[in-house]
Amino acid sequence: MMSRVARRLAGPALMGLALLVAGCENSSNPELHRFAGPIFGTGFHVTVAGDLDVDEVASLKQASVEALDKVDWQMSTYKDTSELSKLNQAPLDTPITLSDGLAQVLAESQDIGRRSEGAFDITVGPAVNLWGFGPDERLDKAPSDAQIAQALEKVDHLALELDGNTVIKRKPVYADLSGIAKGYGVDRVADVLEANGIENYLVEVGGEIRVKGEKPGHKPWRIAIEAPKSFERSVQRIIDPGNAAVATSGDYRNYFEQDGVRYSHTIDPRTGRPIQHSLASVTVITPDCASADAWATALNVLGAEKAMAIARRENIAAYFIVKTDDGFKQSWSPAFAPYLKDAPATGDTKPAGESSV
């Protein structure tokens, strides 16, 4: 059964373009080894560089699958017996002991929720489901104001009181980690690789990516940011993230329309309604993929102006593609500039000589 961890993808996948740019030109290189498989209702892809034999690659794949299966067991809302499902089913005001992994993800989710001023909230599920972007069938019309208000009563990530590995649920909230669990899974695969002495790799799960080291020939892993076009895939920009993680969130592929109004799949947990602003896509680079995953979602909810302000305040490397009457405009936070070789130090304006898409 498909895991809800990845059923609602946060936005445009970097996967296809990233793998094309990062490795396919060296597909015949004997020092590059790849393995892949299904997970979270999507898939994972790993590329490692090094002198490995067939058995060593098979062992890395097995250990990676086991790490991802563990994350799925901890954080799936499709599995009734998962750790997260048991938390969602637990009675109020009762201390629940969590695994280290789930406790870590809940803590990071709440931290980013606070720092993003409520734009990231793991209990937004009731509002997402109301708008037809959960596991149920899509809607053909928008819900009523009364239905939205009722759903918002169940959105409050701070109702999960976390103290170390113990959590107490103070309100009947429903936690859904689809905005951070894929990134966390990427980090756990990276841990597996590094524990086995692998220092040069690219890991991707459902479009979230983490890279380290370099490809054969001392070439960097290069990642493509996808242009925000609904019906085709093309490259907007190429970046060299170094040893870091990359995640993108956008609203241009998953939506429905009613009476000429387009409703995005990204729901603002503060309003219970789809986002309605000109920000088409956000790409975030952080040291770990869980935080990149969550911050990309949070900044996408906020819209370009507020997202830029918070990215500056929190020193987050973020790249924005904004819809305009003439196409798309690019901007970035100061922390993102080092990843753009031709970028000026400040990122509030479009680079000189670059045209709109």
C-alpha positions in Angstrom: 0.0 0.0 0.0 1.3 3.5 -0.8 2.8 5.3 2.1 1.3 8.7 2.8 4.8 9.9 3.7 5.2 10.7 0.1 1.7 10.7 -1.4 1.6 14.5 -1.3 4.8 15.5 -2.8 5.9 18.9 -1.7 6.4 20.2 -5.2 8.3 19.8 -8.4 10.7 16.8 -8.3 14.3 17.5 -8.9 14.8 13.8 -9.5 14.8 13.4 -13.2 16.7 16.5 -14.1 19.1 16.1 -11.2 20.1 12.6 -12.1 20.5 13.6 -15.7 22.9 16.4 -14.9 24.6 14.7 -12.0 25.6 11.5 -13.6 24.2 10.3 -16.9 27.1 11.9 -18.9 29.3 9.4 -17.0 27.0 6.5 -17.2 29.7 4.2 -18.7 32.3 5.1 -16.0 33.2 1.9 -14.1 33.7 4.0 -10.9 30.1 5.0 -10.8 27.6 2.6 -9.2 23.8 3.0 -9.1 20.9 1.3 -7.3 17.3 2.2 -6.9 14.0 1.0 -5.6 10.5 1.9 -4.5 9.8 3.6 -1.2 7.1 5.9 0.3 4.9 5.5 -2.7 7.7 7.0 -4.9 11.3 5.9 -5.4 14.8 6.3 -4.3 18.0 6.5 -6.4 21.6 6.3 -5.2 24.8 6.9 -7.1 28.1 6.3 -5.5 31.6 6.9 -6.8 34.4 4.5 -5.9 36.1 1.2 -6.5 33.4 -1.2 -5.4 32.6 -4.7 -6.5 29.1 -6.1 -7.2 28.7 -7.6 -3.7 29.6 -4.3 -2.0 27.1 -2.4 -4.1 24.4 -5.0 -3.3 25.2 -4.7 0.4 24.9 -0.9 0.3 21.5 -1.3 -1.5 20.2 -3.7 1.1 21.3 -1.5 4.0 19.8 1.6 2.3 16.5 -0.3 1.8 16.4 -1.3 5.5 17.1 2.3 6.6 14.2 3.6 4.4 11.9 0.8 5.5 12.6 1.8 9.1 11.6 5.4 8.4 8.5 4.2 6.7 7.6 2.1 9.7 8.2 5.1 12.0 6.4 7.8 9.9 3.8 6.3 7.5 0.2 7.3 8.0 -0.9 4.5 5.7 0.3 1.8 7.9 -2.0 1.4 10.9 0.7 -0.2 12.9 3.4 2.5 12.2 4.7 4.5 15.1 3.2 7.7 13.9 -0.2 6.1 13.3 -0.1 4.8 16.9 0.6 8.3 18.1 -2.3 9.7 16.0 -4.6 7.0 17.5 -3.4 7.6 21.1 -5.7 9.1 23.7 -5.2 12.7 24.9 -3.0 13.7 27.9 -1.2 10.3 27.9 2.7 10.3 27.7 3.9 8.3 24.7 7.5 7.2 24.3 8.9 7.7 20.8 11.8 6.2 18.9 14.8 8.5 18.5 14.0 9.0 14.8 10.4 10.1 15.3 11.3 12.3 18.2 14.0 14.0 16.2 11.7 14.7 13.2 8.9 16.0 15.5 11.3 18.3 17.3 12.7 19.6 14.0 9.2 20.1 12.6 8.2 22.1 15.6 11.3 24.2 15.5 10.8 25.0 11.8 7.1 25.7 12.5 8.0 28.3 15.0 10.8 29.9 13.0 8.6 30.0 9.9 5.8 31.7 12.0 3.4 28.9 11.5 4.0 28.3 7.8 5.1 24.7 8.4 2.7 22.6 10.5 2.7 18.8 10.5 -0.9 18.8 11.7 -2.2 20.5 8.6 -3.5 17.2 7.3 -7.2 17.8 8.0 -7.2 20.9 5.9 -5.2 19.2 3.1 -7.7 16.3 3.1 -10.6 18.7 3.0 -9.3 20.3 -0.2 -8.9 16.8 -1.8 -5.1 16.6 -1.8 -4.9 13.8 0.7 -5.5 10.1 0.1 -9.2 10.6 -0.8 -10.6 11.5 -4.2 -10.0 15.0 -5.6 -12.7 17.6 -5.2 -14.5 19.3 -8.0 -15.5 22.3 -5.9 -14.0 24.3 -3.0 -15.1 23.5 0.6 -17.3 26.0 2.5 -16.0 28.5 5.0 -17.6 26.5 7.8 -15.8 23.3 6.7 -12.5 25.1 6.6 -13.0 26.6 10.0 -13.9 23.1 11.4 -10.7 21.6 9.8 -8.6 24.4 11.3 -9.7 23.5 14.8 -7.6 20.4 14.4 -4.4 22.2 13.1 -2.0 23.0 15.9 1.4 21.3 16.0 2.1 22.8 19.4 -0.6 20.5 20.8 2.0 17.8 20.6 4.1 18.6 23.8 7.5 17.1 23.2 10.0 16.5 26.0 13.0 14.5 24.7 11.5 11.2 23.5 8.2 11.7 25.3 5.2 13.4 23.7 1.8 14.2 25.1 -1.1 15.0 22.8 -3.2 17.8 24.3 -5.7 18.1 21.4 -7.0 15.6 18.9 -4.6 16.6 16.2 -3.4 14.4 13.3 0.3 14.5 12.5 1.5 13.9 8.9 5.2 14.1 8.2 5.0 14.2 4.4 6.7 17.6 4.3 9.9 16.3 6.0 10.0 12.5 6.1 11.4 12.1 2.5 14.3 14.4 3.4 14.9 12.6 6.6 15.0 9.3 4.6 17.7 10.8 2.4 19.7 11.6 5.5 19.4 8.1 6.8 20.7 6.6 3.5 23.6 9.1 3.6 24.4 7.8 7.1 24.5 4.2 5.7 26.8 5.2 2.9 29.2 7.1 5.2 29.2 4.3 7.8 30.4 2.0 5.0 33.2 4.4 4.0 31.5 6.0 1.0 32.5 9.7 0.8 31.3 10.4 -2.8 27.6 10.0 -3.4 24.2 11.4 -4.6 21.1 10.2 -2.8 17.6 11.1 -4.0 14.2 10.2 -2.5 11.1 11.5 -4.2 12.9 14.5 -5.5 14.8 15.5 -2.4 18.6 15.2 -2.8 21.8 15.1 -0.8 25.3 15.0 -2.3 28.8 14.7 -0.9 32.3 14.6 -2.4 32.6 14.4 -6.2 32.2 12.3 -9.3 35.1 10.5 -11.0 37.6 13.0 -12.5 37.2 15.4 -9.6 34.0 16.7 -11.1 31.3 18.1 -8.8 27.8 16.8 -8.4 25.7 19.3 -10.3 21.9 19.7 -9.7 19.3 21.1 -12.0 16.5 23.4 -10.7 13.5 22.7 -12.8 11.7 25.5 -14.6 8.1 25.9 -13.2 6.2 24.7 -16.3 3.1 22.5 -15.9 3.3 20.4 -19.0 7.0 19.9 -19.7 10.3 19.4 -17.9 13.2 21.8 -18.6 16.2 23.2 -16.7 15.9 26.6 -15.1 19.3 26.7 -13.5 22.3 24.5 -12.7 23.8 24.6 -9.2 26.8 23.1 -7.5 25.6 22.4 -3.9 28.9 21.0 -2.6 28.4 18.8 0.4 24.7 19.6 1.1 21.1 18.8 0.5 18.7 20.3 -2.0 14.9 20.4 -1.9 12.3 22.2 -4.0 8.7 23.0 -3.4 6.2 24.5 -5.9 2.6 24.7 -6.8 2.5 24.3 -10.6 1.7 20.6 -11.1 -0.8 19.5 -8.4 -4.0 21.6 -8.3 -7.6 21.7 -9.4 -9.7 24.4 -11.0 -13.2 25.7 -10.3 -14.9 28.5 -12.1 -11.6 29.6 -13.6 -9.9 29.7 -10.2 -6.8 27.5 -9.7 -6.4 25.9 -6.2 -2.9 24.9 -5.3 -2.1 21.6 -3.5 -0.1 23.6 -1.0 -2.3 24.5 2.0 -1.4 27.4 4.3 -1.8 25.9 7.8 -2.6 29.4 9.1 -5.6 29.9 7.0 -6.6 26.3 5.9 -6.7 27.5 2.3 -4.5 26.9 -0.7 -1.8 29.4 -1.2 -2.6 32.2 -3.6 0.5 34.2 -4.5 3.0 34.7 -7.3 5.8 32.4 -5.9 6.0 29.5 -8.2 8.9 27.5 -6.8 11.4 27.6 -3.9 14.7 25.6 -3.8 16.5 25.4 -0.5 20.0 24.2 0.3 20.9 23.1 3.8 23.5 20.6 5.3 20.8 18.0 6.0 17.9 17.0 3.7 15.2 16.9 6.4 15.5 20.6 7.1 15.8 21.4 3.3 12.6 19.5 2.7 10.7 21.3 5.5 12.0 24.8 4.8 11.2 24.5 1.1 7.6 23.8 2.0 7.5 26.6 4.6 8.9 29.2 2.3 6.6 28.2 -0.5 3.6 28.8 1.8 4.9 32.2 2.8 5.1 33.8 -0.6 8.1 35.6 -2.2 8.3 38.7 0.0 7.8 37.1 3.4 9.8 34.1 2.4 12.8 36.2 1.4 12.6 38.1 4.7 12.6 34.9 6.8 15.3 33.3 4.6 17.5 36.4 5.3 16.7 36.4 9.0 17.4 32.6 9.4 20.3 32.6 7.0 18.7 30.1 4.8 20.0 29.5 1.2 16.9 29.8 -0.8 16.3 30.4 -4.5 12.9 31.8 -5.7 11.1 31.7 -9.0 8.3 34.2 -9.1 5.5 34.5 -11.7 5.2 37.8 -13.4 3.1 39.2 -16.3 6.0 38.6 -18.6 7.0 35.1 -17.4 9.2 34.3 -14.4 11.7 36.2 -12.4 14.5 34.7 -10.3 15.8 35.9 -6.9 17.7 34.4 -4.1 18.7 35.0 -0.5 22.3 36.1 0.3 23.1 32.6 1.6 22.3 31.1 -1.8 24.6 33.3 -3.8 27.7 31.1 -3.4 25.9 28.2 -5.2 25.4 30.4 -8.3 28.8 31.0 -9.8 27.6 34.0 -11.8 25.5 35.5 -9.1 26.0 38.9 -7.5 26.5 39.0 -3.7 22.9 40.3 -3.2 20.0 38.3 -4.6 17.0 40.6 -4.7 17.3 41.3 -8.4 17.5 39.3 -11.6 21.1 38.7 -12.8 22.2 41.1 -15.4 21.7 39.8 -18.9 19.3 37.0 -17.9 15.9 37.0 -19.5 12.6 35.8 -18.1 11.6 32.3 -18.9 
